[in-house]
Amino acid sequence: MGVKKKKEMQVAALTVCHQDLETLKSFADVEGKNLASLLLHCVQLTDGVSQIHYIKQIVPLLEKAGKNGMCDPTIQSCLDILAGIYLSLSLKNPLKKVLASSLNSLPEFFLPEAMRRFTSRLQEELNTTDLYSYRKVTDNISSCMENFNLGGASVNNLLKNVLHFLQKSLIEILEENRKCAGNHIIQTQLMNDLLVGIRVSMMLVQKVQDFQGNLWKTSDSPIWQNMCGLLNIFTKVLSDDDLLQTVQSTSGLAIILFIKAMFHPSEKIPHLISSVLLHSVDCTSVPEWFMSSCRSLCCGDISQSAVLFLCQGTLAMLDWQNGSMGRSGEALLLDTAHVLFTLSSQIKEPTLEMFLSRILASWTNSAIQVLESSSPSLTDSLNGNSSIVGRLLEYVYTHWEHPLDALRHQTKIMFKNLLQMHRLTVEGADFVPDPFFVELTESLLRLEWHIKGKYTCLGCLVECIGVEHILAIDKTIPSQILEVMGDQSLVPYASDLLETMFRNHKSHLKSQTAESSWIDQWHETWVSPLLFILCEGNLDQKSYVIDYYLPKLLSYSPESLQYMVKILQTSIDAKTGQEQSFPSLGSCNSRGALGALMACLRIARAHGHLQSATDTWENLVSDARIKQGLIHQHCQVRIDTLGLLCESNRSTEIVSMEEMQWIQFFITYNLNSQSPGVRQQICSLLKKLFCRIQESSQVLYKLEQSKSKREPENELTKQHPSVSLQQYKNFMSSICNSLFEALFPGSSYSTRFSALTILGSIAEVFHVPEGRIYTVYQLSHDIDVDRFQTLMECFTSTFEDVKILAFDLLMKLSKTAVHFQDSEKLQGLFQAALELSTSTKPYDCVTASYLLNFLIWQDALPSSLSAYLTQQVACDNGDRPAAVVERNTLMVIKCLMENLEEEVSQAENSLLQAAAAFPMYGRVHCITGALQKLSLNLQLVSEWRPVVEKLLLMSYRLSTVVSPVIQSSSPEGLIPMDTDSESASRLQMILNEIQPRDTNDYFNQAKILKEHDSFDMKDLNASVVNIDTSTEIKGKEVKTCDVTAQMVLVCCWRSMKEVALLLGMLCQLLPMQPVPESSDGLLTVEQVKEIGDYFKQHLLQSRHRGAFELAYTGFVKLTEVLNRCPNVSLQKLPEQWLWSVLEEIKCSDPSSKLCATRRSAGIPFYIQALLASEPKKGRMDLLKITMKELISLAGPTDDIQSTVPQVHALNILRALFRDTRLGENIIPYVADGAKAAILGFTSPVWAVRNSSTLLFSALITRIFGVKRAKDEHSKTNRMTGREFFSRFPELYPFLLKQLETVANAVDSDMGEPNRHPSMFLLLLVLERLYASPMDGTSSALSMGPFVPFIMRCGHSPVYHSREMAARALVPFVMIDHIPNTIRTLLSTLPSCTDQCFRQNHIHGTLLQVFHLLQAYSDSKHGTNSDFQHELTDITVCTKAKLWLAKRQNPCLVTRAVYIDILFLLTCCLNKSAKDNQPVLESLGFWEEVRGIISGSELITGFPWAFKVPGLPQYLQSLTRLAIAAVWAAAAKSGERERNVPISFSQLLESAFPEVRSLTLEALLEKFLAAASGLGEKGLPPLLCNMGEKFLLLAMKENHPECFCKILKILHCMDPGEWLPQTEHCVHLTPKEFLIWTMDIASNERSEIQSVALRLASKVISHHMQTCVENRELIAAELKQWVQLVISSCEDHLPTESRLAVVEVLTSTTPLFLTNPHPILEFAFCQVDASIALALALAVLCDLLQQWDQLAPGLPILLGWLLGESDDLVACVESMHQVEEDYLFEKAEVNFWAETLIFVKYLCKHLFCLLSKSGWRPPSPEMLCHLQRMVSEQCHLLSQFFRELPPAAEFVKTVEFTRLRIQEERTLACLRLLAFLEGKEGEDTLVLSVWDSYAEARQLTLPRTEAAC
């Protein structure tokens, strides 16, 4: 909430030429009071802002001179100089406007002389001949006509010269642009100059007075000739497609403007323009000047873009208001519309589409202007039912979900204007009942809510006709809109629509009702659904409603806050009462009313709506509620409560003491949040709070300084400012203490991230910039040596985020490393960094990089490094920090390079040894890291140049060493994973023999291993030196170690990665030498070309993805630099490389070295980089040519030699379509890409088919968007058929033809079935389309022709294809046509008497019927009476083919689908009418169903001894229908026994688990509903007294899923009903049954284990309640249950099992506690896990005291505090074991659990318990064992700390952290023991035993509160 500082204005100072300067000096008077003196002082200043002050004094000085100064040569010369100054200033310089404003006020008597001088100077400007100075002259002409009287008059005087200059300049610029083809930087500049020239030409015509008359309109007039010349130029520009479209567009405007100015009579202008647009110009009837100037428009073929821009000019430049153009203007308007509609079906280029949408929106604006002028002739042509409006609506519906935001916005404008147009055509004011509006509203409401355009159009409709008419159709619309707000992509649209609706509704209600009762209706409509969502909605839904909708509602209706708070407070109170009765109530997924209340208050306070309340916001919610919100189990409740405290609409609002205490409380328990989003929000909110503190402290400081006696009441603060300031200071210190304590040893990533981010915010907010007198707090004042060390140790985190935060924070502190570290320590840090840079663990080199950068920037490097410098830095004090950093960076890089050079030499001898002992990528990473932070303004250029040269050579050498592995055909499987010396020797042999000579001959023949390629192990052992020996490197003994393939591969690809990133960064950061011998720049042109060649080689030949992906990153940096480079030869390099690789791809054959496997490896990345770096504002010529080449290569071919190029082309196309940077520029090629993919899918070559599939997948994502739903068939990634085929019209005939071919192949009677693979892709596209609102109208892109072919595809022999055809058919059939289509499909099914039929055909048809029926039942027609009638007809048709569901049909698959249709019909009829039984009974439906079930295998048994195809599916379908029949029969009273075709008992006894599982699922649903109280009538009578049945089933069930469901059902039932029956039916006593259940929970897999544990716990609870007086009877079982619960909490168990334990403990604990309702601060609240741990330990200590069990309990708790003895043993073993480099074995990544947090809470509560109770051990011997153990640990820790190497926190991080944790635990235990012995007070530290590492590092542990 910090105040944004106003940006300082930068003004370039004005200057004059030497001659003018001398003139001023000669005229300046001695006193310095005349105009010359004033100007002389002005031009001598170097600050432009100061010069403004002098310029404003010019006119007052001239006014003072009066008329006497008219003849004064001084003033005349000064006016001349002022004219020169004005014309010399740049267009955007504020001085130019100030000077113009001053000269506008020039005294009248000076105007003639000023005019003469200004005209003279402007004439000199117009005489310039330098082409690159034309832009400056043009800008001056433009500025002269912008509110500058002198300039405008001068231009008017020189109009002929100005026009001549513009004509000359435009001609020369066009010619120069043609000559500079290929140099896009120069061309872009020239095209901008051209654009400005055209705009200035238009400005002349519009603003110069001479053009208003007709005197210049003669053929011999120079002005007329210049105008004709300019018109001719504009025509050429309009037709030149090599120019930017913005230039062409402006030319279109200029042409129409010039025609309007030049053509006479003006009445014929509309007819002339109309004939040009329609290509119907009569050349004999137009003037000769027009023919000569615009011949190409009259006689030639005009391009689509030219016509489009002429339409734009027509609408923008002609006057459409007041009907000034008459009937001919109206005709032109209609002709323009038809031209635009024609263009809309032809234009597909994204930029032109954007232009078209804007022009169509402009057309609707013009149409409204014409209609407003009372034009009756246009009423019929432009009303809602006209063809033009229909076409516009079609355009809106087609483009309202277009990917371009700007285009979607234009559709909104169009729709809004359409409504306005229709309103203007409707007679009278009562337009609401108009059929057009009614039909439009209903059609929009019928659409699904996932369509974004629906929201926009409904919003426009609400503004037009009012929301009351929409609510009259459906009152639930607000709730429906809120329901979809869980989808992020729809949220902005939904919230905008809701805002429009509730605003309109409030206005309507207020106008209709005089009393205040309207507010209740408004609240009921808009606020009540909102509160329901806030309390009961899902997480995403609530979050988006709070972020988007709630602020809008409260901003519009602040008075609604009281209403919301009242309801939510009542709801919280009611909920609290329930929770006290039922402690287990509530879920972590529920925010409840408390969350809703906090969200509402937070939004209200942040937007200032609480300021108007009677009481302050604190009185709206209690302290307890705020605390409860701060530690609530739901993260968003915590965030909203924190936001309530931190956010305010006033940045200077005082932070109260209560708020500070709450913030401190929040920080204690919320740093360790696991959600990144929550962490970011916490840090952001706290930063807002700190800004409030800083801003308000400034106000308080000023109040204190003013020493005012009057203290403001109820304004800022009620206490003295100094008190508040001291509270601020104390609060910030307390916060920083908490944050540093959170950085304890072993703290988790999330805790460290939060703490460091917040500390960084504090350092940023409370910094002391120059000029600020006071700041309330400085972080550096609270930094000491230990805290500095703590921050440095954060570099050891395995998460780079933590390293970055720690580094940035250290850089912000004013105290540096030199303050805290001695030289020996710094030397140790530097050596540790060098050691880490060669670690085999990849993250170690990142730590090394940050350490080195830290030492560089802190100027804390060892003095020995100065030997690497040959030149000292010379700098003044201002540049000293930058110079020191440059010097240090250079020294470090030289040191690293020296080490790297030696290691590369060693690697050239043995890559295996390098991979195992000193992987080189770490050194390169450190070099890159150091260079990244270096300033570009280098001083030691002579030192840097050889370093850069050497660095490049070193990179190439390193790359040469590792490239054979990366470029081999299979780098991952190249080397065996053995570590014995024999295999290691073999690795060396393989590496020596590798050459990147792999070819792509697998297309022709398989590789055969030649005889001489076999390995002779004897020769191998004899020839290869054993690598498992020590080698001497740099005088150090390197450890012996085994090398694995993983090590070698990672060493190689990471080395390639780092080299690529280094080279890319060098190109990006270092300046280039403009000429070879130049002293400027570090990189030569040749070096840049070498880098480019390097990237080309490795991108085209590397096989390992890690290598070429990161080479691509570096190459992108290079190409971006080259495209901005002024050097033409470098600028054209990307284009040359592109042509080269395309030629190589076209010529590639099976022997090519280009990799055709691995998705063409790095080739797509290479081309991607070259194309993506092309300037987007240009014409993207490289992209166009490349796509044309690739699409031609990707097409089908019969030539086997073209297979490899085809594979490459398909893979490259895939990469380009996936590249988001190409954006909409790639869309015009989607259709051709789809054709290539679909045709490639039919290729006989597998590689082509594979690449085609991948390309098709990328195209589906590009067309339909990134998948946003888990459901593959979700409606979110779909579009209407009309939109799809409008965007890609070429696909309409192609897909239709392909589908026809496939359908004909499916229906052919050939013996061998045709698999037609392309059917899959065709149906995959078609099933993603859905119906459009315009599908009822006729269109060339109708979806109807696809329907018969899709139906025929359902006859495919491939099962999956039949399913896809069924799904694809649904969107192609209108909802109203579905019943007829279903009846038609059913009629095609064979009768039982038919002899010949195909089951595949039957199956496909039935699937289509099923999916159509499902879609019909899901539609909005579900409650319609016609709906039930249609379903009845379908049911009758279904009965006619009922044999397909019986045994007469031998195919179980088709039988199953038909039964599914029958089941769906029962569901549909249930949906359509509650009392559906008479309908079904009257049709005889249930009778038929009962017949099917009675005759089915469920009753008669199965004749097969084995499973036949479709059996599981058939059993499931039949079981579902049988269950529905049972429930239907049971619903009829009195007929239960007689009419049930099969009982649940029979189903449960089925031999097939599919039957049992479905039956149990149905029964479980009923039992769960009855147990939760959701069932309306409780448990159905049919299920009563089934406990015995389930017990028997439980004993014999062996199917895990079924067994689990049986246990769940028993858990839902009351144990009192079935537990007494166990002995009778399963021969187990209740105790034995309990033991049996616990045995299952101990041994079974997780899900069954969880359910069995719940069941056993419920049985235990039953026993506890029934054996209240004699619980010893179940003591043994109770003990076993406790052991079971403990074992179920173990770490290795799945989360589900541990959550089950939580649920069990929550439900059973009250039975075991002395007090079932313990008194806690947060009793019966859903609290977060962090505070739950503290509360649990508090309860435990309290119970120990209540039960008087401190004596046996305390040693156990102290043992917990000290930890297991195994912890220290493990630490010892890890320190002494022989190190084995397992590459990806990381340090302990701690995501949540923090050992010392547990220690802290336990220690705190034990001290509290012992202090309060005063308990002491009865005898000293009681704690002797523990004291002995602690003493031993002290000595062990002392020894281990001494054995650690220097800088152990960096080089032995894991071991060091373990020891530090154990050190803290031991210290805490010592404190407690001392307290028990009475030797020490509670806050005294025991340090006598720390005679070890603690002394060595002078550790005094001053802040052990981190642990205790």
Salt bridges, closest charged atoms under 4 A:
ASP20 OD2 - ARG121 NH2 3.30
GLU22 OE2 - HIS18 NE2 3.82
ASP80 OD2 - ARG121 NH2 2.92
GLU113 OE2 - ARG116 NH2 2.60
GLU113 OE2 - ARG117 NE 2.68
GLU125 OE1 - LYS136 NZ 3.67
ASP139 OD1 - ARG135 NE 3.32
GLU146 OE2 - LYS207 NZ 3.45
GLU175 OE2 - ARG178 NH2 2.27
ASP193 OD1 - ARG135 NH1 3.03
GLU353 OE1 - HIS402 NE2 3.77
GLU394 OE2 - ARG1282 NH1 2.79
ASP405 OD1 - ARG408 NH2 2.06
ASP434 OD2 - HIS422 NE2 2.64
GLU448 OE2 - LYS1275 NZ 2.91
GLU463 OE1 - LYS416 NZ 3.46
GLU468 OE2 - HIS469 NE2 3.51
GLU468 OE1 - HIS508 ND1 3.72
ASP496 OD1 - LYS552 NZ 2.51
GLU499 OE2 - ARG503 NE 3.24
GLU499 OE1 - LYS552 NZ 3.87
GLU559 OE2 - LYS506 NZ 2.89
ASP573 OD1 - ARG625 NH2 2.55
ASP640 OD2 - ARG591 NH2 2.86
ASP640 OD1 - ARG602 NH1 2.92
GLU647 OE1 - ARG602 NE 2.86
GLU647 OE2 - LYS688 NZ 2.87
GLU653 OE2 - ARG605 NH2 2.87
GLU659 OE2 - ARG605 NH1 2.97
GLU659 OE1 - ARG692 NH2 3.71
GLU764 OE2 - LYS687 NZ 3.07
ASP784 OD2 - ARG1903 NH1 3.53
ASP859 OD1 - ARG887 NH2 2.84
GLU901 OE1 - LYS950 NZ 3.33
GLU903 OE2 - ARG923 NH2 2.68
GLU908 OE1 - ARG957 NH2 3.08
GLU943 OE1 - LYS894 NZ 2.91
GLU972 OE1 - ARG1158 NH2 2.62
ASP1013 OD1 - HIS1012 ND1 3.24
GLU1058 OE2 - HIS925 ND1 3.20
GLU1058 OE2 - LYS1057 NZ 3.70
GLU1109 OE2 - ARG1105 NE 2.70
GLU1143 OE2 - LYS1146 NZ 3.07
GLU1189 OE1 - LYS1146 NZ 3.29
ASP1219 OD2 - ARG1221 NH2 2.99
GLU1224 OE1 - ARG1287 NH2 3.63
GLU1272 OE1 - LYS1267 NZ 3.08
GLU1272 OE2 - ARG1328 NH2 2.96
ASP1307 OD2 - ARG1352 NE 2.82
ASP1307 OD1 - HIS1355 ND1 3.27
ASP1309 OD1 - ARG1398 NH2 3.25
GLU1327 OE2 - ARG1328 NH1 3.85
GLU1327 OE1 - ARG1367 NE 3.35
GLU1363 OE1 - HIS1360 ND1 3.86
ASP1376 OD1 - HIS1421 NE2 3.48
GLU1430 OE1 - ARG1383 NH1 3.20
ASP1433 OD2 - HIS1429 NE2 3.50
ASP1460 OD1 - ARG1520 NH2 3.60
GLU1487 OE1 - ARG1490 NH2 3.25
GLU1497 OE2 - ARG1447 NE 3.37
GLU1497 OE2 - ARG1455 NH1 3.14
GLU1535 OE1 - ARG1538 NH2 3.79
GLU1537 OE2 - ARG1536 NE 3.75
GLU1549 OE2 - LYS1589 NZ 2.35
GLU1554 OE2 - LYS1507 NZ 3.87
GLU1561 OE1 - LYS1605 NZ 3.07
GLU1588 OE2 - HIS1624 NE2 3.98
GLU1597 OE2 - ARG1556 NH2 2.88
GLU1601 OE2 - LYS1605 NZ 3.27
GLU1647 OE2 - LYS1608 NZ 3.67
GLU1690 OE1 - HIS1692 ND1 3.36
GLU1703 OE1 - ARG1654 NE 3.04
GLU1721 OE2 - LYS627 NZ 3.45
ASP1728 OD1 - ARG638 NH1 3.44
ASP1781 OD2 - LYS1039 NZ 3.72
GLU1788 OE2 - ARG1858 NH2 3.07
GLU1843 OE1 - HIS1776 NE2 3.34
GLU1849 OE2 - LYS825 NZ 3.34
GLU1863 OE1 - ARG1860 NH1 2.32
GLU1863 OE1 - ARG1897 NH2 3.41
GLU1864 OE2 - ARG1860 NH1 3.34
GLU1877 OE1 - LYS1879 NZ 3.08
